[in-house]
Amino acid sequence: MKVQCPHCGETVLVNTLGRRPLNIPVIKVCDALQLNHSVTAAATKLGCSRGYIYTYLKAHGLKPEEIIKGYKAGNTRGE
């Protein structure tokens, strides 16, 4: 991608913009939550932010509380 410098006007070639996305499998996120019993500790262990975990689980239709307590997906009675 070519970007023009706002100060000197020179065109600069840029390979990527921003941070590369983390590709942590959902099973690793769930395992970290079950082992650590908190989103903060799981995020530290995985090397990501708490927000990443919340967003990632929401995209997969899960809630951290369900994972930590060991509920199965789709089980509303808590068995």
URBEL-V280676 format. One record per residue. PSI is psi in whole degrees, -180 to 180 (none if undefined). OMEGA is omega as a letter, one per 30 degrees, with the letter a starting at -180 (999 if undefined). Layout:
<<PSI OMEGA> <PSI OMEGA>>
This chain:
<<135 l> <133 a> <139 l> <129 a> <129 a> <-18 a> <-49 a> <-15 l> <0 a> <145 l> <130 a> <138 l> <124 a> <130 a> <-54 a> <157 l> <133 l> <-176 a> <145 l> <143 a> <146 l> <137 l> <71 l> <123 l> <147 a> <-31 a> <-36 l> <-38 l> <-46 l> <-43 l> <-42 l> <-39 l> <-42 a> <-37 a> <-36 a> <-18 l> <18 l> <149 a> <-39 a> <-47 a> <-38 l> <-41 l> <-40 l> <-44 a> <-40 a> <-14 a> <35 l> <-177 a> <162 l> <-39 l> <-37 l> <-43 a> <-47 l> <-45 a> <-42 a> <-45 l> <-39 l> <-40 l> <-26 l> <8 l> <28 a> <160 l> <145 a> <-37 a> <-38 l> <-41 a> <-46 a> <-42 a> <-12 l> <19 l> <149 l> <148 l> <131 l> <-6 l> <110 a> <-11 a> <-9 l> <28 a> <none 999>>
